[in-house]
Amino acid sequence: MDDFLKVIRNDHHQFDQGKLEEHVGDEPFALLSKWMREAIEKPTTEPNAMTVSTIGLDGFPRARVVYWKELLEEGIVFYTNYLSDKGKAIEANPKVHALLYWPEMERQVSISGFAEKVPAEMSDAYFESRPRGSKLGAWASHQSEVLLSREELENRVADYAEKFPDFVPRPDHWGGYIIKPSNVEFWQGRSSRLHDRIVFNLKSDNSWELYRKNP
Ligand SMILES: Cc1cc2nc3c(=O)[nH]c(=O)nc-3n(C[C@H](O)[C@H](O)[C@H](O)COP(=O)(O)O)c2cc1C
């Protein structure tokens, strides 16, 4: 193995960007929206990147990065192909995990929750806002399926460009999911690895219990 890869380069990283000692509220959405806004404003490199993990049909967890597009009162929305691996996994088991990580802010948010499709009108509206190339791509890409050659994909894009010379409708198999959280952990790096971890856990009466976790 390459010796360079053995060096633990982050060993002396000091986390000193902030702390989570102020009153954090009695539900997670206010703090989540504050952190999302601050990640966008700072700016951080990929404020909208979110790692979504699902339990696959083979029983293995599987993670991939998507872009969160909106925070609603009930949860976080992202868009994808409903027939993709993640779409099939969610269909069989809507329990998902979403991870947000903003290195520049030394912040991580870890969310467990339930994914469900957003209403068709909402997917229509977002699809309509996308560039033409992305719209054609949503038709042409059979996301997560084996692709025999790049050419096959490019030919399909050309076919759909011909089929839809002007308006590109939203494919039924493409749209949004909303992740409705049931457990949200806010992590803020602190010095000497004594990080702050504050958890909001949804109780059966729909109120949130709040507790700290050891770092
Ligand atoms: C920065 C970044 C953003 C991405 N955003 C999306 C997205 O919003 N929606 C999406 O379906 N895939 C997105 N992808 C691609 C996914 O990571 C993934 O490859 C794809 O959705 C297929 O996943 P699956 O086969 O597990 O279903 C993004 C990838 C990266 C690296």
The ligand as a Tripos MOL2 file, in Angstrom:
@<TRIPOS>MOLECULE
LIG
   31    33     1     0     0
SMALL
NO_CHARGES

@<TRIPOS>ATOM
      1 C1        -22.9700   16.3100   -5.7620 C.3       1 LIG1
      2 C2        -23.9380   15.2940   -6.3010 C.ar      1 LIG1
      3 C3        -25.2790   15.6210   -6.4380 C.ar      1 LIG1
      4 C4        -26.1910   14.6860   -6.9170 C.ar      1 LIG1
      5 N1        -27.5090   15.0280   -6.9700 N.ar      1 LIG1
      6 C5        -28.4110   14.1000   -7.3570 C.ar      1 LIG1
      7 C6        -29.8120   14.3730   -7.2810 C.ar      1 LIG1
      8 O1        -30.2460   15.4630   -6.8440 O.2       1 LIG1
      9 N2        -30.6700   13.4040   -7.6930 N.ar      1 LIG1
     10 C7        -30.2300   12.1840   -8.1490 C.ar      1 LIG1
     11 O2        -31.0650   11.3390   -8.4950 O.2       1 LIG1
     12 N3        -28.9220   11.8950   -8.2050 N.ar      1 LIG1
     13 C8        -28.0090   12.8000   -7.8090 C.ar      1 LIG1
     14 N4        -26.6650   12.4910   -7.8350 N.ar      1 LIG1
     15 C9        -26.2530   11.1550   -8.3140 C.3       1 LIG1
     16 C10       -26.4490   10.1280   -7.1850 C.3       1 LIG1
     17 O3        -25.3550   10.2110   -6.2690 O.3       1 LIG1
     18 C11       -26.5650    8.6810   -7.6870 C.3       1 LIG1
     19 O4        -25.4500    8.3240   -8.4660 O.3       1 LIG1
     20 C12       -27.8240    8.4320   -8.5260 C.3       1 LIG1
     21 O5        -28.9480    9.1000   -7.9660 O.3       1 LIG1
     22 C13       -28.1280    6.9350   -8.6320 C.3       1 LIG1
     23 O6        -28.2930    6.4070   -7.3320 O.3       1 LIG1
     24 P1        -28.9130    4.9510   -7.0800 P.3       1 LIG1
     25 O7        -28.4540    4.0440   -8.1890 O.co2     1 LIG1
     26 O8        -28.3690    4.5460   -5.7450 O.co2     1 LIG1
     27 O9        -30.4190    5.1120   -7.0670 O.co2     1 LIG1
     28 C14       -25.7350   13.4080   -7.3320 C.ar      1 LIG1
     29 C15       -24.3760   13.0740   -7.1950 C.ar      1 LIG1
     30 C16       -23.5040   14.0000   -6.6710 C.ar      1 LIG1
     31 C17       -22.0610   13.6040   -6.4960 C.3       1 LIG1
@<TRIPOS>BOND
     1     1     2 1
     2     2     3 ar
     3     2    30 ar
     4     3     4 ar
     5     4     5 ar
     6     4    28 ar
     7     5     6 ar
     8     6     7 ar
     9     6    13 1
    10     7     8 2
    11     7     9 ar
    12     9    10 ar
    13    10    11 2
    14    10    12 ar
    15    12    13 ar
    16    13    14 ar
    17    14    15 1
    18    14    28 ar
    19    15    16 1
    20    16    17 1
    21    16    18 1
    22    18    19 1
    23    18    20 1
    24    20    21 1
    25    20    22 1
    26    22    23 1
    27    23    24 1
    28    24    25 2
    29    24    26 1
    30    24    27 1
    31    28    29 ar
    32    29    30 ar
    33    30    31 1
@<TRIPOS>SUBSTRUCTURE
     1 LIG1         1 GROUP 0 **** ****
